[in-house]
Each structure stands twice: as structure tokens, then as C-alpha cells.
Amino acid sequence: MHTITILTGAGISAESGLGTFRSKDGIWAKYDIGKVATPGAFRKNPRLVHEFYNLRRTACMEATPNAAHHALARLQASYAGKVYLITQNVDDLHERAGATDVIHMHGELMQARCAACEQKWPAPRLMYLKDLCVFCGVASTRPDVVWFGEETYHREKISEAVRAADLFVVIGSSGQVYPASDLANRARQYGAKTLALNLHPAEKEFDDEIRGPASEVVPHWVEAILARQT
């Protein structure tokens, strides 16, 4: 049975009310990204950074998985082959829909991390500058997300998933931001077919495209995949 590797982006969570980086409204539009999403910004003004991520975390906790998240969880559970699920998103909607072993390349909003000792633990809804690390006691806690200028997580796992793919699928992402931008090309070089499921035309070359809202096209695509194995 074939291996399917899936990369999801902000577009899959947008229908759950979580705005994308390019949204003209929502949380992202109200902040200068250079002042809230870089290591230097955290060193300069950690209070502002925590304010921004407290808003994002609250929005995440109030959001619910949509039909696309549930469809991918069903694919993982019911497909006879292997399904790798990589996400650029820091929300936990895939997990709340029932997905397992999700590879979060940009970290997890619902995790806290100590900038001093690098230990991690579940984040509270609100984090503050005065919060102490539960391991080393230093007041240097931060969201466990990958900021601009930092290396993405789980590179070895992602490389394994790309190499193993017979079909590489990008959902809700233009695929234009590095390192996600080259994953489809790498999968093709290893012999995989590539597919984009996106609201807008893909900005990279894919073997096939299905356009439309993720909550509509992803469930239909999953049903077709599962129907072919029966």
C-alpha cells in the first residue's frame, strides 16, 4: 500500500477562525511581526511578545477543528498504508480532531519552553514575563514556537516522511515559504506524485490541483482515497 505524506498550512485552520499570516484582519494584522515573532523581539520586549501569543493561544483554545481536520484524522485511522501528517501550523486542531503523531515543524502554541534550560511543558492560557520555569526556576519562559530566524523542528522526521512518500499532498498552503517551499520538489525527486488542495492556485508546480475551501475539498478527497482501497 502506498505512503501518503501531507503538509498542512494556515489555510486549513482559517475556516476554524484562526487568521492566516496574510489576513488583512485578525491578530496578525494588529502587530508588527518583527516586534513579536523574532528572538530579538523577545529579548527587547518580552511583555509585548507574551501579549501577542496570549491572544493567539486564547483564539486557538476557542477554535474548533473543522471538517478538513476531521477528514485527515479519519484518513490516518482508516487508510491501509502509512499517512504522515506534517503541519506548519502551531495550533492543536489536528490533535483535537483525532490525528496522531502530528509533526509540528514550527512548534506548538499550547506548549511553553524555557529560554534558559530549553525544557518544555503544557502552556497555560496566559503567560507572563514573571512566570518561572517549572524546571529551573528562571523567569525566562516563552512560547514553544519557531520564530523568524530560528531553525524549524523535526527535520529528520520530515525528511523521512518526504523520502517515504508515494503521494505528497499540500493542503491550505501556497508552499512558497522555506523550508516548506522545497518539500514538494524534494518528494518529486524521490519519485512521489504531488497534489495541492488549496483555495487559490498553487504557486509551485504540482502534478495535480484541487481548488476550493479545505472543509469541502479535503473530505471529498479523503473519501475518494478510502473508497479506492475497498
C-alpha positions as CSV (number, residue, x, y, z in Angstrom):
1,M,0.0,0.0,0.0
2,H,1.2,3.5,-0.8
3,T,2.5,6.0,1.7
4,I,0.8,9.4,1.8
5,T,2.7,12.4,3.2
6,I,0.6,15.5,3.9
7,L,1.7,19.1,4.7
8,T,-0.9,21.4,6.0
9,G,-0.7,25.2,6.3
10,A,-2.7,28.1,7.7
11,G,-5.5,27.7,5.1
12,I,-6.8,24.5,6.8
13,S,-7.3,26.3,10.1
14,A,-8.6,29.6,8.7
15,E,-12.1,28.1,8.4
16,S,-11.9,27.4,12.2
17,G,-11.5,31.2,12.7
18,L,-7.7,31.3,13.0
19,G,-6.5,34.0,10.7
20,T,-3.5,33.4,8.4
21,F,-0.3,35.4,8.3
22,R,-1.5,37.3,5.2
23,S,-5.0,38.1,6.6
24,K,-6.0,41.7,6.5
25,D,-7.9,41.4,9.8
26,G,-7.4,39.4,12.9
27,I,-4.5,39.2,15.3
28,W,-1.6,39.2,12.8
29,A,-2.7,42.5,11.3
30,K,-2.6,44.3,14.6
31,Y,1.1,43.7,15.3
32,D,4.4,44.4,13.7
33,I,5.7,40.9,13.2
34,G,9.3,42.0,13.6
35,K,8.4,43.1,17.1
36,V,6.7,39.9,18.3
37,A,8.0,36.9,16.3
38,T,11.8,37.0,16.4
39,P,14.3,36.1,19.1
40,G,15.5,39.7,19.2
41,A,12.0,40.9,19.8
42,F,11.6,38.6,22.8
43,R,14.9,39.9,24.2
44,K,13.9,43.5,23.7
45,N,10.2,43.4,24.7
46,P,9.1,40.0,26.1
47,R,6.0,41.6,27.6
48,L,4.7,42.5,24.1
49,V,5.6,39.1,22.7
50,H,3.7,37.4,25.5
51,E,0.7,39.7,24.9
52,F,0.6,38.7,21.2
53,Y,0.9,34.9,21.9
54,N,-1.6,35.1,24.7
55,L,-4.1,36.4,22.1
56,R,-3.2,33.7,19.7
57,R,-3.4,30.9,22.4
58,T,-6.8,32.2,23.5
59,A,-8.0,32.2,19.9
60,C,-6.7,28.7,19.4
61,M,-8.4,27.4,22.6
62,E,-11.7,28.9,21.5
63,A,-11.5,27.5,17.9
64,T,-12.8,24.0,17.0
65,P,-11.5,21.6,14.3
66,N,-13.3,21.8,11.0
67,A,-14.3,19.1,8.5
68,A,-10.8,19.1,7.0
69,H,-9.1,18.3,10.3
70,H,-11.6,15.5,11.0
71,A,-11.2,14.1,7.5
72,L,-7.4,13.9,7.8
73,A,-7.7,12.2,11.2
74,R,-10.1,9.6,9.6
75,L,-7.6,9.1,6.8
76,Q,-4.9,8.3,9.3
77,A,-7.1,5.9,11.2
78,S,-8.6,4.1,8.1
79,Y,-6.0,4.1,5.4
80,A,-4.3,0.8,5.0
81,G,-0.9,2.4,4.2
82,K,1.1,4.9,6.1
83,V,0.0,8.5,6.5
84,Y,2.5,11.1,7.7
85,L,1.0,14.4,8.8
86,I,3.3,17.5,8.8
87,T,1.9,20.9,9.7
88,Q,3.2,24.4,9.5
89,N,0.5,25.4,12.0
90,V,1.2,25.9,15.7
91,D,-2.4,25.2,16.7
92,D,-3.6,21.8,18.1
93,L,-6.7,21.4,15.9
94,H,-5.3,18.3,14.1
95,E,-4.8,16.6,17.5
96,R,-8.2,17.7,18.8
97,A,-9.8,16.1,15.6
98,G,-8.1,12.8,16.5
99,A,-4.9,12.9,14.4
100,T,-1.9,11.2,15.9
101,D,1.9,11.7,15.6
102,V,1.5,15.2,14.0
103,I,4.9,16.7,13.1
104,H,4.8,20.4,14.1
105,M,7.6,21.9,12.1
106,H,7.0,25.4,13.6
107,G,6.4,24.3,17.2
108,E,3.2,24.2,19.3
109,L,1.3,27.2,20.7
110,M,0.0,25.1,23.5
111,Q,3.5,24.3,24.8
112,A,5.7,26.6,26.9
113,R,9.5,26.5,26.7
114,C,12.3,27.9,28.9
115,A,14.7,30.1,27.0
116,A,17.3,29.3,29.7
117,C,17.2,25.5,30.1
118,E,15.1,24.6,27.0
119,Q,12.7,22.3,28.9
120,K,9.1,22.2,27.7
121,W,5.7,21.8,29.4
122,P,2.0,22.5,28.7
123,A,1.4,26.2,28.4
124,P,-1.4,27.9,30.5
125,R,-3.9,30.1,28.6
126,L,-1.9,33.2,29.6
127,M,1.8,33.5,30.0
128,Y,3.7,36.5,31.6
129,L,7.2,37.9,31.9
130,K,7.3,37.0,35.6
131,D,6.5,33.3,35.1
132,L,9.1,30.9,36.4
133,C,10.3,27.8,34.5
134,V,8.8,24.8,36.3
135,F,12.2,23.0,35.9
136,C,15.0,25.5,36.6
137,G,13.1,28.4,38.2
138,V,14.3,31.1,35.9
139,A,11.9,33.8,34.7
140,S,12.6,33.1,31.1
141,T,9.6,31.3,29.7
142,R,8.5,31.7,26.1
143,P,6.0,30.1,23.7
144,D,7.4,26.9,22.1
145,V,7.0,28.2,18.6
146,V,9.7,28.7,15.9
147,W,10.3,32.4,15.3
148,F,11.7,34.0,12.2
149,G,15.4,33.4,12.2
150,E,15.2,30.1,14.1
151,E,15.5,26.6,12.8
152,T,12.4,24.5,12.2
153,Y,11.7,21.4,14.3
154,H,11.8,17.7,13.5
155,R,14.0,18.0,10.3
156,E,14.9,14.3,10.4
157,K,11.3,13.2,10.8
158,I,10.2,15.5,8.0
159,S,13.0,14.2,5.7
160,E,11.9,10.6,6.4
161,A,8.3,11.5,5.6
162,V,9.3,13.2,2.3
163,R,11.5,10.3,1.2
164,A,8.9,7.7,2.0
165,A,6.0,9.5,0.1
166,D,4.4,7.9,-2.9
167,L,2.0,10.8,-2.8
168,F,2.9,14.2,-1.3
169,V,-0.1,16.5,-0.6
170,V,0.0,20.2,0.3
171,I,-3.2,21.5,1.9
172,G,-4.0,25.1,2.7
173,S,-0.6,26.4,1.9
174,S,0.9,28.2,-1.0
175,G,4.1,26.3,-0.3
176,Q,6.2,29.3,-1.1
177,V,7.9,29.8,2.3
178,Y,11.2,28.0,3.0
179,P,11.6,25.2,4.1
180,A,8.1,24.1,3.3
181,S,8.6,25.5,-0.2
182,D,11.0,22.8,-1.3
183,L,9.3,19.8,0.4
184,A,7.1,19.0,-2.7
185,N,10.1,19.3,-5.0
186,R,12.1,17.0,-2.8
187,A,9.3,14.5,-2.7
188,R,9.1,14.6,-6.5
189,Q,12.8,14.0,-6.8
190,Y,12.3,10.8,-4.7
191,G,9.6,9.7,-7.1
192,A,6.4,10.9,-5.5
193,K,3.4,12.3,-7.2
194,T,2.4,15.8,-5.8
195,L,-1.0,17.2,-5.2
196,A,-2.2,20.6,-4.0
197,L,-5.5,21.2,-2.2
198,N,-5.9,24.9,-1.8
199,L,-8.3,27.8,-2.1
200,H,-6.1,29.6,-4.5
201,P,-4.0,28.4,-7.4
202,A,-0.8,26.8,-6.2
203,E,2.3,28.9,-6.5
204,K,4.5,25.9,-7.0
205,E,4.3,23.3,-9.8
206,F,2.2,20.3,-8.7
207,D,1.2,17.2,-10.7
208,D,-2.4,17.9,-9.8
209,E,-4.5,20.5,-8.1
210,I,-7.9,20.6,-6.4
211,R,-9.2,24.1,-5.6
212,G,-11.7,25.1,-3.0
213,P,-12.2,25.5,0.7
214,A,-10.4,22.9,2.8
215,S,-13.5,22.0,4.7
216,E,-15.1,21.0,1.4
217,V,-12.3,19.5,-0.8
218,V,-10.4,17.6,1.8
219,P,-13.3,15.4,3.0
220,H,-14.2,14.6,-0.6
221,W,-10.6,13.7,-1.4
222,V,-10.3,11.5,1.7
223,E,-13.5,9.7,0.8
224,A,-12.1,9.0,-2.7
225,I,-8.8,7.7,-1.3
226,L,-10.6,5.4,1.1
227,A,-13.1,4.2,-1.5
228,R,-10.3,3.1,-3.8
229,Q,-8.9,0.7,-1.2
230,T,-12.2,-1.2,-0.6
